[in-house]
């Protein structure tokens, strides 16, 4: 059983928003005792070939919040995503709230600051975010207490956010038939990811888990909610009968076969800046394409 404080009696309301272009699920999670909410892993739309950014997904979240008279207190990034761009600053500009991420964002910024040849003007101290979370930190959404679990392995900054009887796991886990995310990005590690997953699976079996991505394995419909108990019993990578050594061997071999995510170049540049698009010396939005660097 987990050493983290968990209050299963608190049952927040969760509204999911699925983006088919990136297979990302964003969430609005509401404190059951107030109108306070957090937005988890929002998506900014990009037509990469045309260099065009739009906000249809974010506007859908904004309309939902405004239509239900909700109050955004937090905009949470579970990690620095490599497959979609965050809309957190856009939503913040419309609805307020503080943008939060794990404190190891500083490691990600240092690594990719070099990859993208960023100048010294790019701060590598996480100061683009309003809050940096450590393992075991807590914060409030209205009257609901949230606890953060540091779950590195996919990326160094991955965090799981536990809110009452729900937990938002980012890419630490997929649905049971999807297994787990890759661990071959800079700072990733299959052994560390296995240990992080065990931390999540130490939560109560009845804890509801919400995924950041789903790809509909074997043609099934897209899903994003499961439980700790279901993952422990049925997860194809870490469930019953799968050892740590088995996981490390499989994950390492599998990751060597995976292609680079198609949006990794714009995603990392934007997301390590808390969702802000970088600009050139004249203030124009611009994205770099490093050659032979990723």
Phi, psi and omega in degrees: 000146184294150173272354181279144179291126182230135177239092184291348179285339178273123186235089181293154174275135183235124175246125183258147177229116184260131176254106184292337181293328182238002183054037180258141173248120173260160184222147162247118182245128189249133170299124183293345183260001182203186177264011182283140180222163167238146173256126184250125170053060178289162184236130169258132184279141175221131168263094195299314183297328181267352183064038185243127178251134177225179190225034183300316180296315180295322180295328177294319177295315180300316179298320179296314180298312182292321181293338179251012177054046180263161183238116181280121177255332182220146169238106191257133169252120180290337177188179175277103185289141177254003186233359172203161182262140180283142174256015186304312181293329176296313179294320178302320179295333180268325191234352183084196182098163180253140180267125183232148178206167178295148185296339179284008167307331181296326176293315179298316180297321180294315181295309187275345168300323177286317180303317183265011176051049180286146178283177179292348177291337176280111182286135181249031183245011180076009186290350176290341181261155179278334183211134174248125185262143171254166176300128178086002175294161174224153175211171186247140163243101189062240178263001184267129178271133178248138178243138181256136176243123176283121185229066181290173180132310171285309169221162180293337187261008184297135177226144169256135181249117183259121183233099183061237183264018178233154175220135178259114195261359181059230178256016178295325178221155167249179174304157186309322181274000176257339174083254187212166179274166180293158182229025186253006173289159176307126184089354177277160182197124184296320180295318179295320179297318178302314181296323178295320178297321178297327176298316178295319182286355174276352174291163181304144182304330184277353180301128177280132180247134180243127185274156172272335181220152167209141185240011177057060181305142177059025174083006180288166176295154178295134178226157181215359181238133174214198178226163175301315181300318180293321178295317181298324184274323195237353183299127188289347179253328186229004182288188183310130177094355180254120182273170176299316179297320178300315182297312182299317180296311181296312185298319181295315180293319181293316183297328180295343181261353186275143177282159175292134178305138188294337180254018186297322184293308177291324184300311183295319180297320181282313188288330176287352175255021180064030176095359178275137177280129179297157181233160175274187185295341179263004178086010179275137178296135183205145177240140179267153173239098178290142182258127178058031183251342183245000000 
